[in-house]
């Protein structure tokens, strides 16, 4: 039985009721690591790498005063111990991500996963950043290792609400110039887009030598289409678009097209040399953390 002192870390819908995103993220990671008997921490070196903008809460001793004298702006020196890896969490906030059936919405699931991955990355002393998007990039936090980064990421995800219809291919293309250095890109989306255009867009990530992990977030109702009575469906991206259908007649056609689309997403990932996993919103967050850790293990072994 779940009690307030033992949150249900394997039940995403129940866990979402336990408060702020930063608290839930910590529960997810610490619960997973306890179950795996692993520690998210590791050693690192201290080689200087680059500068980044100063944020309130950064240690003053890391300010590069020579750079301040030249520019009049505060910059922080980052070291290899703080930048073992650079990662961006790319979180889809388009309208289709707002879908919620009997579980929490796809977007809520995605932002819990993103927050947990952010906490895990920072625990590993990696630099992590965030981009949320719908029709365009809405929020951008550049990768950093300071603990304040986690607060910035969770605050951004906590306040963001799914918005407009999007073309993933166009948005991904617009992200490329914003990602200055080789990074791990963790994309959380339902990937509802034209697959041919999507393939060309994500190939550009690989051409720029980024590592990419695609996490496709889907609802259980999308997986098995359980509707029985005549039902009115409306678009979450175009509010005026509504249609009344007979689910019995639609089910076979829908499932065929839905499964074909998902198979194509998996094929695209394989062709582009990317890691891919489909995650249903009823599944434990631990599965997603395991997918990330497995992908990272393979990456380090290359």
Secondary structure, DSSP 4 states (H G I P E B T S, - for coil): --BTTB--TT-HHHHGGGS-HHHHHHHHHHHHHHHHT--S-------EEEEEE--TTS-GGGB-HHHHHHHSS-EEEEEGGG-S-EEEEEEE-SGGGG--SSS--HHHHHHHHHHHHHHHHHHTT-EEEEEEESSSEEEEEEEE-SHHHHHHHHHHHHH----S---HHHHHHHHHTT--S--EEEEEE---S-HHHHHHHHHHHHHTT-EEEEEEEE-HHHHH----S-EEEE-SSSTT-EEEE-HHHHHHHHHHHHHHHHHHHHHHHHHHT-EEEEEETTS-HHHHHHHHHHHHHHHHT-
